[in-house]
């Protein structure tokens, strides 16, 4: 009977394909699947409910919208808006499309205005398109930029209002269908109205460059169509020990790539002083951009950490420690740039902090949603690690996590206590050589941050600030405060979603503007000790020289106070 029943269902489903749209039952099933992923796994649920008034269990309005959708693209729009309603930079839903339309220039928000900050002159020659960096975009195809930002912000968020609006501004000239379901309906040409530096208004007709295959419908899918993706994911990790894969998943604190200029890039987004002597960042193998310069009678070191998820953790650690050793011997102070850093691996981030904090300190902890799945996976990882002769510290870490998950789950607490994800204690020691010699940097330190410093970048900044290690300079960080995992979001519609599974807990309570006193990073971010904004038109036109002068001046003062 089971075989016959399956055959009948398959035949009925195949007969429905001609209707060319998902059925209401299929759309409802996939929405329930997506909502269930959050209900089970979403770490910051209580924080969103208690302090932001967001109840993830109130799905009735969304189900009503799903039932009212006219076609598959309407359905994807609802799914995208539902994920965005969490106001979480880690949470992104993507439709299964590789279609992209671009105007071959990029935009961002500077002093409240949408300005052009890069142009592909191969595709947009100056003779034909004589606009330049710093020009203001007023409208595209008759729709004002504020209207476009408001519309895009419904599906594309970044934890705090300023970050969200900046990320939305990116998508004015770049339209991926995975995020904007009707992007393929754009015409062949865009009418773009801009204001020049002379404040005069100019109109350009710019062709949309389109790549990829537009998604127009999914159709009634008789069987799960994401099997290939699951097989690929399994194949890619089959050579890695399962216990390492579990730890890596827990330690993943990185947001998706964004189109912000310089996001995750090795080279700083600003020009360094004229006497800057570069050390790293000249060859492909360099994972950092570093060097020194003189100012105010001091020799100052500079290193940019572009991401906390380097291609090679071992190579990155070796390079970083080499630079720290050089800076310790040859500088009076050090500037660490983590602006536009998308985050990355928790363990790697904490090791870099050990190299910069020369005394015992406390790292950011995580309260993790203690699901039965995590208990089963970590318990299996413990046995796998023992059977494969894993190092004792790895086995100890896995056993610690297993016990924490079991305790939280059995006590119906939902989340664990604040725990480390890369050790068994939140307290850390500075790095030392085998002979006990201190390897950590001991001199004055300043960290550059901004509203696109995210996830592990948030964590890095919070640890520096809460342990009194140095000054934070710039703007409030993004507030992407947890680890993140990806899930297939529905067998029929084949979407994909990333879900925040934990919430970061700072070593100290803070009282940020507009939020209650709490240790949370999610949405709040980390506020600078010295505020300065690189997002001005003058900085854009002068390659950030004004901002550079500001942080150099602040660093010189910081060094003098430390003497």
VOGU-994947 format. One record per residue (C-alpha): x, y, z. Coordinates in pm, whole numbers, padded with zeros to 5 digits. Example, Ala and Ser with C-alpha at 12.3 -4.5 7.8 and 13.67 -1.06 7.14 Angstrom:
<nodes>
      x      y      z
  01230 -00450  00780
  01367 -00106  00714
</nodes>
This chain:
<nodes>
      x      y      z
  00000  00000  00000
  00282  00241  00081
  00432  00198 -00268
  00098  00234 -00442
  00010  00544 -00240
  00341  00708 -00330
  00288  00631 -00699
 -00059  00784 -00695
  00068  01100 -00527
  00355  01127 -00774
  00120  01087 -01070
 -00117  01351 -00935
  00171  01590 -00876
  00307  01542 -01226
 -00037  01614 -01368
 -00031  01953 -01193
  00295  02075 -01344
  00118  02240 -01633
 -00029  02496 -01394
  00328  02631 -01361
  00297  02771 -01010
  00339  02631 -00663
  00011  02516 -00516
 -00130  02686 -00209
 -00062  02373 -00005
  00302  02371 -00118
  00352  02738 -00038
  00188  02694  00302
  00402  02388  00375
  00723  02572  00288
  00629  02873  00498
  00554  02644  00794
  00892  02482  00736
  01069  02819  00741
  00882  02937  01050
  00958  02605  01222
  01331  02648  01162
  01320  02976  01353
  01088  02846  01625
  01330  02565  01701
  01669  02719  01637
  01655  03100  01671
  01882  03206  01956
  01783  03570  02021
  01407  03498  02035
  01357  03622  02391
  01566  03935  02333
  01359  04025  02027
  01035  03957  02214
  01112  04135  02540
  01297  04442  02416
  01182  04484  02057
  00826  04354  02074
  00884  04094  01802
  00705  03760  01848
  00836  03500  01604
  00548  03268  01695
  00288  03512  01561
  00277  03368  01210
 -00093  03421  01134
 -00045  03752  00946
  00228  03595  00737
  00017  03290  00654
 -00258  03523  00539
 -00010  03693  00307
  00110  03356  00177
 -00250  03256  00096
 -00301  03586 -00089
  00003  03547 -00317
 -00080  03539 -00685
  00228  03359 -00810
  00563  03214 -00703
  00742  03549 -00711
  00485  03699 -00474
  00548  03401 -00246
  00925  03462 -00248
  00863  03826 -00160
  00666  03718  00149
  00937  03471  00252
  01204  03740  00217
  01003  03993  00417
  00932  03736  00688
  01305  03665  00733
  01384  04038  00729
  01125  04102  01001
  01366  03944  01253
  01586  04255  01213
  01892  04032  01231
  02197  04080  01009
  02269  03707  01013
  01920  03613  00897
  01890  03614  00520
  01649  03429  00294
  01745  03376 -00069
  01534  03261 -00360
  01698  03000 -00589
  01811  03237 -00865
  02147  03344 -01006
  02000  03630 -01209
  02170  03967 -01155
  02120  04308 -01314
  02377  04581 -01260
  02442  04936 -01381
  02818  04896 -01327
  02853  05155 -01056
  02811  05129 -00678
  02642  05351 -00424
  02638  05407 -00050
  02499  05663  00195
  02725  05957  00276
  02590  06228  00506
  02237  06105  00441
  02268  06113  00061
  02313  05827 -00185
  02643  05890 -00362
  02831  05706 -00632
  03147  05556 -00478
  03287  05344 -00762
  03243  05318 -01138
  03342  05044 -01382
  03500  05261 -01649
  03542  04967 -01886
  03164  04935 -01908
  03080  05301 -01847
  03342  05511 -02032
  03369  05868 -01906
  03318  06012 -02253
  02970  05861 -02268
  02882  05867 -01898
  03056  06174 -01752
  02949  06132 -01389
  03206  06070 -01116
  03256  05951 -00762
  03073  06174 -00520
  02779  06247 -00750
  02441  06206 -00584
  02187  05960 -00722
  01841  06118 -00714
  01622  05858 -00884
  01625  05546 -01099
  01343  05501 -01352
  01139  05775 -01188
  01159  05632 -00837
  01340  05835 -00575
  01628  05678 -00386
  01450  05703 -00051
  01155  05511 -00193
  01392  05247 -00329
  01574  05220  00005
  01246  05181  00191
  01135  04904 -00046
  01466  04717 -00039
  01485  04745  00340
  01176  04526  00362
  01383  04227  00248
  01744  04324  00327
  01832  04418  00686
  02148  04460  00890
  02057  04472  01262
  02058  04849  01314
  01883  05120  01110
  02195  05289  00972
  02353  04963  00856
  02024  04852  00701
  01985  05172  00500
  02345  05153  00381
  02301  04795  00265
  01975  04883  00093
  02148  05168 -00090
  02393  04913 -00233
  02112  04743 -00422
  01991  05053 -00604
  02230  04989 -00898
  02280  04615 -00830
  01969  04393 -00836
  02011  04023 -00747
  01691  03824 -00798
  01779  03601 -00503
  01692  03903 -00284
  01460  04101 -00514
  01223  03852 -00680
  01111  04080 -00964
  01457  04205 -01058
  01431  04027 -01393
  01141  04255 -01490
  01372  04556 -01526
  01384  04713 -01871
  01688  04716 -02095
  01779  05074 -02001
  01763  05265 -01675
  01695  05637 -01655
  01922  05761 -01377
  01897  06117 -01247
  02202  06250 -01061
  02329  06571 -00908
  02683  06670 -00993
  02936  06835 -00764
  02813  07164 -00913
  02466  07080 -00775
  02321  07076 -01127
  02092  06788 -01228
  02189  06543 -01505
  02003  06251 -01660
  02171  05940 -01799
  02037  05641 -01988
  02239  05344 -01865
  02193  04985 -01985
  02118  04716 -01729
  02379  04443 -01767
  02198  04117 -01699
  02353  03780 -01619
  02218  03447 -01502
  01885  03276 -01564
  01572  03460 -01449
  01344  03272 -01213
  00983  03316 -01328
  00813  03018 -01166
  00893  02706 -00970
  00584  02504 -01048
  00428  02231 -00834
  00731  02024 -00729
  00638  01657 -00676
  00947  01570 -00472
  01208  01771 -00279
  01428  01937 -00538
  01713  02029 -00302
  01859  01679 -00285
  02151  01776 -00508
  02245  02063 -00275
  02237  01831  00026
  02457  01576 -00152
  02706  01845 -00254
  02724  01973  00104
  02784  01623  00237
  03049  01553 -00025
  03235  01874  00049
  03273  01784  00413
  03319  01407  00392
  03696  01432  00438
  03662  01640  00754
  03620  01470  01090
  03258  01511  01206
  03362  01651  01542
  03553  01931  01370
  03258  02008  01145
  03033  02050  01450
  03276  02285  01621
  03321  02485  01303
  02944  02525  01266
  02908  02652  01622
  03199  02893  01581
  03070  03052  01258
  03007  03422  01327
  03004  03580  00984
  02740  03765  00786
  02687  03712  00414
  02895  03910  00167
  02763  04257  00086
  02831  04505 -00192
  02967  04777  00037
  03289  04917 -00108
  03586  04745  00058
  03372  04497  00254
  03601  04213  00357
  03879  04358  00140
  04243  04348  00244
  04320  04709  00149
  04186  04983  00380
  03905  05200  00251
  04106  05514  00339
  04447  05642  00231
  04715  05611  00499
  04965  05893  00579
  05216  05985  00310
  05512  05837  00498
  05341  05501  00549
  05589  05216  00497
  05403  04905  00390
  05498  04559  00516
  05215  04324  00418
  04947  04348  00155
  05170  04358 -00152
  05141  03994 -00266
  04847  03753 -00290
  04975  03536 -00004
  04950  03828  00241
  04630  03797  00444
  04672  04136  00613
  04760  04492  00516
  05021  04634  00753
  05299  04884  00799
  05417  05183  01001
  05422  05562  00988
  05545  05851  01200
  05328  06111  01371
  05366  06339  01673
  05708  06202  01756
  05580  05842  01769
  05617  05549  01535
  05274  05397  01488
  05193  05051  01358
  04890  04973  01144
  04732  04639  01056
  04404  04571  00879
  04214  04251  00960
  03984  04219  00656
  03795  03913  00781
  03796  03671  01072
  03750  03385  00824
  04083  03374  00637
  04146  03120  00363
  04408  02954  00584
  04381  02989  00962
  04735  02863  01019
  04891  03098  00764
  04689  03390  00902
  04794  03322  01262
  05160  03294  01164
  05147  03621  00970
  04960  03803  01246
  05198  03690  01520
  05493  03790  01303
  05347  04137  01263
  05271  04168  01635
  05629  04072  01717
  05760  04338  01478
  05521  04604  01614
  05615  04524  01972
  05982  04585  01895
  05945  04879  01658
  05639  05092  01741
  05500  05311  02017
  05137  05217  01948
  04923  05007  01716
  04608  05076  01514
  04396  04773  01422
  04144  04828  01141
  03833  04604  01147
  03603  04838  00955
  03390  04660  00693
  03487  04324  00843
  03211  04061  00791
  03323  03844  01085
  03427  03480  01084
  03556  03210  01317
  03522  03252  01695
  03836  03056  01788
  04054  03246  01541
  03915  03580  01661
  03993  03498  02023
  04351  03397  01940
  04408  03733  01771
  04275  03897  02086
  04522  03695  02295
  04797  03839  02077
  04678  04194  02153
  04580  04180  02520
  04887  04128  02743
  04699  04024  03058
  04423  03783  03161
  04090  03883  03010
  03738  03757  02946
  03600  03689  02599
  03244  03720  02473
  03025  03422  02562
  02730  03269  02379
  02390  03153  02497
  02308  02881  02244
  01963  02747  02160
  01992  02398  02315
  01799  02184  02069
  01778  01807  02074
  01959  01809  01740
  02260  01980  01896
  02262  01732  02183
  02260  01440  01940
  02522  01587  01709
  02763  01693  01983
  02721  01359  02164
  02805  01178  01842
  03098  01414  01787
  03238  01324  02131
  03234  00954  02047
  03380  01021  01701
  03658  01234  01847
  03752  00965  02099
  03744  00691  01837
  03965  00889  01600
  04221  00988  01861
  04142  01359  01866
  04357  01582  02091
  04241  01585  02456
  04152  01956  02444
  03914  01894  02151
  03746  01607  02334
  03722  01821  02647
  03562  02107  02452
  03305  01874  02295
  03220  01713  02628
  03180  02057  02783
  02940  02164  02507
  02744  01840  02530
  02696  01880  02904
  02590  02244  02866
  02333  02156  02600
  02194  01865  02801
  02167  02079  03115
  01982  02362  02938
  01752  02125  02752
  01662  01916  03057
  01588  02227  03264
  01366  02372  02989
  01581  02687  02979
  01581  02707  02601
  01932  02850  02587
  02252  02750  02759
  02426  02973  03008
  02687  03209  02865
  02952  02967  02742
  03263  02975  02525
  03245  02802  02188
  03618  02742  02155
  03730  02642  02507
  03587  02544  02845
  03638  02885  03006
  03566  03243  02907
  03885  03360  03079
  04192  03375  02856
  04562  03429  02903
  04790  03633  02679
  05003  03443  02431
  05338  03318  02556
  05630  03134  02402
  05734  02788  02521
  05984  02951  02759
  05711  03169  02910
  05810  03488  02728
  05515  03718  02656
  05422  03733  02287
  05127  03973  02315
  05144  04338  02216
  05178  04556  02527
  05174  04914  02399
  04880  05153  02340
  04614  05015  02107
  04333  05164  01899
  04071  04972  01699
  03887  05126  01402
  03520  05022  01375
  03213  05121  01178
  02853  05019  01116
  02967  04740  00882
  03194  04580  01144
  02990  04265  01196
  02949  03943  01394
  03296  03826  01503
  03395  04188  01439
  03133  04299  01694
  03276  04039  01930
  03634  04156  01881
  03542  04520  01951
  03338  04430  02261
  03625  04227  02407
  03873  04510  02357
  03638  04763  02516
  03512  04552  02807
  03862  04453  02911
  03995  04809  02893
  04258  04721  02634
  04233  05021  02402
  04021  05286  02238
  03750  05212  01983
  03741  05478  01710
  03471  05530  01448
  03103  05439  01448
  02882  05189  01630
  02929  04835  01500
  02653  04647  01322
  02513  04439  01607
  02517  04093  01448
  02540  03912  01780
  02545  03533  01745
  02660  03233  01547
  02482  03144  01225
  02389  02828  01033
  02233  02773  00692
  01926  02564  00614
  01728  02463  00307
  01404  02651  00353
  01136  02435  00197
  01141  02137 -00035
  00913  02291 -00296
  01032  02648 -00330
  01400  02558 -00284
  01489  02872 -00090
  01780  02896  00151
  01792  03073  00486
  02054  03150  00747
  01945  03138  01112
  02111  03287  01420
  02138  03002  01673
  02278  03189  01972
  02313  03532  02125
  02645  03691  02224
  02695  03792  02588
  02949  04065  02662
  03177  04041  02966
  03005  04352  03106
  02657  04505  03102
  02631  04820  02894
  02369  05096  02872
  02351  05196  02505
  02120  05472  02382
  01769  05345  02315
  01822  05002  02468
  01790  04865  02821
  02097  04782  03024
  02211  04440  02905
  02517  04243  02795
  02375  04177  02446
  02542  04271  02118
  02250  04174  01891
  02105  04492  01729
  02287  04708  01986
  02638  04674  01845
  02941  04818  02020
  02972  05195  02056
  03306  05372  01998
  03499  05556  02266
  03581  05823  02007
  03316  05884  01742
  03407  05978  01387
  03235  05916  01055
  03415  05825  00735
  03087  05837  00540
  03110  06199  00425
  03134  06334  00073
  03468  06498  00150
  03613  06168  00268
  03483  05996 -00043
  03642  06252 -00274
  03967  06268 -00074
  04003  05891 -00028
  03932  05913  00343
  04220  06149  00423
  04011  06352  00669
  03915  06037  00859
  04278  05923  00857
  04389  06253  01004
  04129  06217  01277
  04231  05870  01391
  04602  05951  01367
  04551  06255  01588
  04352  06045  01837
  04619  05775  01838
  04898  06022  01906
  04701  06158  02203
  04636  05803  02325
  05008  05721  02311
  05097  06035  02504
  04848  05952  02778
  04997  05604  02806
  05350  05725  02865
</nodes>
